[in-house]
Amino acid sequence: MAKIRITQIRSKNGRPERQKRTLEALGIRKLNHSVEHEATPQILGMVEKVRHLVKIENI
């Protein structure tokens, strides 16, 4: 499967708890932190919910 790199580019302060937990579930801890994941439907769905807070790159 394809891999993607997810980087948080906007703060999670003031966001709904659900979006904060989605970032945690993706493994993103702080601003400008990047993680790599397989591009599974589950991961892509999570990324879609916080798309305004993250940057996605194909690897």
N, C-alpha and C positions, 0 to 999 in steps of 0.2 A: 504494500500500500504506500501511497504518497505520504510524506511527512510535511508538517507545517510548523512554523515557528510563530509563537504568539507572544507579543510584547505589550505590556500595559503602558499606554501613553497618556492617559488621563486619570485623575485621582478618583478613588472610590468614595471619598468623603461626601456625605450628603446624598448618597445613592440608596435605593431601597435595599433592605437586608438580603433579599433574594439575589440581587446582582453581586453583592459582596461575597455571598456564599458560592456563587458560580465561579468567581475569580479564584477563591480558595480551592474549589474542587479542581480547577484547571492547574493548580500548583503555582499560581502567581502570588507572590508575597508582597511586593512593593512596586512603586513606580519605576519604570524602565527595566523591570525584571522580565527575562525571557524564558520560555519553556518550549520544548519540542514535543510534539505528540503525533501519533499516526492520525491520518485524516479519516477517522471513522464517522459514521452518521451521528453517534452520540456526542463526540467532541465538536463536530461542526455545528450541531444544534446548540451546544453550550456557548460556542463562540458567537453565534448569531444573536444570542440574548444580550451579550455585552459588547457587541460590535463597535459601539460608540466610544468604548473605553480602551480598546486594544487595536494593535496593528497586526495583520496576518501576512506571513510570507511563505511561499512554497519553497521547499528545500529539494 
